[in-house]
Amino acid sequence: MISDLAIVLEQRHALKPGYEQVKQVFLQIEDSLRISSLSGFRRGHRVPNAVNSATRSFVENISEKEVNDDIEEVFERIHGAMTYKRRDLAAGAGRIVTPDFEYVVNVAQDREDPSMAVISRQLINISPTIVGDDAFNVVFEDTFDELTFEFTKQVNVEDLIDQIEDLNLDKVDLDYPADCSYCDISIDGLPLSIRVTPDSVTVHNPIAASPKLLVESFFTVQKQLAGSPVLKAIAGK
């Protein structure tokens, strides 16, 4: 299954044009921590100075308690706030599966800094009917800061940059690396930022928020860009 917030977005006339290119939607937040601070790090262990299969496996193994503790905490919140029965919930191996969404936790070695680990928390396979549910949003209040849309076909980021730069829009700022592997878009007056890669577009909120507020943040961005060539360029039109 893939996330199907599509119904919600379609009802709100969001993500047009180009909505048909979205294959998956998920919410995410990432936090960095020192590998040496992980509960499984013991005397005699060494902090990695490189990234390879062995060091990635090492980080995964010594972070099991962090993952399990997180899953247990979120499971208790779900069980306490929502109306699911025992047989509706399945938890284990860094994942909670419910009839309306899945919550996933993963700890991995930072590819850019071998001494650091990144803990990622995601909501995937989200039912559109649960997004506005009060209990659901209480469980995940102030939890996520990114809403990501993955594309079925790649976006040409260089072309996107060229199209936006040619518009000479005063309220739209661009930032991108020399290889144009991504493009960051900011709009004057909005605290949100947008990152476009060949495979996805991510709306980043400066502070963690509930799922409902993150979706509303996207609507805010879409409203600002509605009818503009910027939105059409992002959508691949």
N, C-alpha and C positions, 0 to 999 in steps of 0.2 A: 504493500500500500504506500501511497504518497500522500503528503498533506493536501487537504482540499479546502483551504481557505478561499479558494477560487469563488465559491458561491457567495461568500460574504463580500468579496471584492467586486464581483460582478454586479451584485445588488446595489452596491454603492457607486457603481460606474467608475471604479478605480481600475488602474492598470490598463487603460485603453489609450491609444491603440497598442497592439502587441501582446494582449493578455494571453493569447493562445500559446505563447512561447514559454510560459511558466510551467515547470513540471513539478516543483516542490517548494514549499514554504516552511521555514522553521525559525524559532526564536532561540537566541543564544547569548551567553555571557562567558567571557574567559578571564581567568585570574592567574597571575604568575606567582610562583613561590620557589624558594630555594630547594634544590633536591636534598640538601643536607637537613632540611627541616621536616621532611617526610617521615612518618611514624616508623616505617620499616628501615630507615637508615641507621645502621649499627656501627659500633666501633670496629675499625678494620675496613669498612667500606671507603671507597674513594669517590670523590665528586668527579664525574666524567669531564674530560676536556675535549671530547669529540662527540659526534653524533653518528651512530651506526646501529646495526640490528641488536648488538649485545647491550649497548647502553640504553636503547629504547626499551628492551625487555626488562632490564634492571629497574628502570624507573616505574614501569608498569607493575612489577612485582612488589616494590617497596611502598607503593601507594594504595594498596588494597584496602587498608583501614580507612583512609580518607574517602575512598569511593563508597565503601560499605556504610560508613557513618552518615554520609550525605544521603544515600538511598533510604536509610532507616528514618532519618529526620523528615525527609519529604513524604515518605510513606505515612508516617504518623500524622502529618498535616493533612494529607489527602483523606485519610481515614476519619480524622476528626471533623473536617469541615464539609466533606461531600457525602453523598448518600449511597455510595457504592457498597455492595455486599462483599464478603470475603472472596467469593468465587469470581467477582468482577475484576479483582486485582491480582497481578502477578509481579513479583519483585525478585531481582537477583542479577548477578553478573553486570552490575552497573546500570540497570534498566528497570523502570516501572512501567508496566503495560496496563492501561485502563481501556474501557470501551470507547473513550473519546480522545485520548492522546497518549503519547509515550514520553516519558522523562528519561533522559540519558545523561550519565556522568562518565567522563573519561579524563584520565591524567596521562599526559605524554611529555616526553622531553622536548624542550624548546629547540626548534631547529636552528635558531639564530644564536642562542646562548646555551651551550651544552651544560652549564652548571645550574640551569633553571628548568623548572617543570611548568606546564600550563594545564590547569584544570578547566575543562570545558563542560558547561551544563547546557543541555538543549531540550526544547520541546519540539517533537516531530509528530507526524501523522495526526494533526490536529483536526478534530471535527469542527465544522463551521458553527454548529449550534452551541458549542461550549465557550466560544470566545467571549461572549457577553455575560456568561454565568457569574454571578457575584461570588459564590463560594470558590469557584475555580480561580478567580482573580485575587481572592484573599489568600489562597494557598501560595500563589506565585506573585504576591505583591512585592514590588521593588526587587525583582529577581533577574530580569533580562534587560539588556541594553541594545540588542541588535535584532532586526527583522530582515531575513534574507530570502530572496527569490532566486531559485536556480532555473536556468534556461534550458530548453530542449535543444537549442542550437546556439553556437557561440556568437558573441558580439565582437565586432572588430573595434577594439578600443582605440586604435590610432585614428580610424575614420570618425569615431565618436568625438574624440578630442578636436579633430579638424573642424567638424561641423559646429561644435559649440563655440570654438574660438572664432569662427567666421561670423557668428552672430553678434559679437562685440557687445554682449549684455553687461550692463553695469552692475547688476545685482547678482550675477553668477560668477563664482570664482572657481578656477581649476587648479589642481595640483597633481603631478604625475612624475614618475621616475623616467630616467633616460630610455629604458627599454619599453616604456609604455605598457607594462604588464598590468597596470590598473590605472584608474583615474578617480580622483576624489573631487566631488562637486559640493560646494557650499553655496547657500543662498542667503544674502543679507537679510537680517531680521529673523532668521530661523536658527535655533540652536542645534538643529539636526545636521548631520553630514551624510553624504551618499558616496559609497564606493562601488564602482563598476569594474568588474573583471570580465574576461572572456566568457565565464560560465555563470556569473551571478551579479545581482545588484543588492547591496546591503544598505539599509537605513540605520544609522547609528545615533542613539540618543545619548546625550552627555551623562545622564544618570540612569540607574536601573529603574525599570518601571514594570507595571503589570502587563500581561498579554494584551488586554483591551486597550490600554494607553499606547502601547507600541503600535498596534494596528491603526489607532487614531492618528498617531504621528505620521504614519505613511500616508493616510488620507490628506493630512496637512501638506505634505510635500507634493502629492499628486495635484492638489488644488492649486498650489503655487505654480506648478508647471503645466496645468491643463491647457491644451490647445497650443502649446509652444513647441517649436522644433526640438527643444531639449528633450522633452518626454518622448517625442517620436524617434529621436536619435537613440535614446536608451532602449526603446522598445524594438529597435532594428527596422523601423519603417523608413 
